[in-house]
């Protein structure tokens, strides 16, 4: 029975898909955070430049 259970690979594609989806999600979150930080820095510099003009 144990050999049968170990040899069963019926659910392995679903597990692989879940792992790939998790890695893509983590990469996307990192990219969004970087994009947000960059946008925030740019807005801060615009705010500073605007404050100097007025």
C-alpha positions in Angstrom: 0.0 0.0 0.0 2.9 2.4 0.8 4.5 1.7 -2.5 1.3 2.4 -4.3 0.9 5.7 -2.4 4.5 6.8 -3.1 4.2 5.9 -6.8 1.0 7.9 -7.2 1.7 11.1 -9.1 -1.8 12.1 -10.1 -1.8 15.4 -8.2 1.8 16.5 -9.1 0.8 18.8 -11.9 -1.5 20.7 -9.6 1.2 21.1 -7.0 3.7 22.3 -9.7 1.1 24.8 -10.9 0.5 26.1 -7.4 4.3 26.5 -6.8 4.7 28.4 -10.1 1.7 30.6 -9.2 3.2 31.4 -5.8 6.5 32.3 -7.3 4.9 34.6 -9.9 2.8 36.2 -7.2 5.9 36.9 -5.1 7.7 38.4 -8.1 4.7 40.6 -8.9 4.5 41.9 -5.3 8.1 42.8 -5.4 7.7 44.6 -8.7 4.7 46.5 -7.5 6.5 47.6 -4.3 9.5 48.8 -6.3 7.2 50.7 -8.7 5.4 52.2 -5.7 8.6 53.3 -4.1 9.8 54.9 -7.4 6.5 56.7 -7.9 6.6 58.0 -4.3 10.1 59.3 -4.7 9.2 61.1 -8.0 6.1 62.6 -6.4 8.2 63.8 -3.5 10.6 65.5 -5.8 7.7 67.1 -7.7 6.2 68.3 -4.4 9.6 69.8 -3.4 10.0 71.6 -6.8 6.5 72.9 -6.6 7.0 74.2 -3.1 10.2 76.1 -4.2 8.2 77.8 -7.0 5.4 79.0 -4.8 
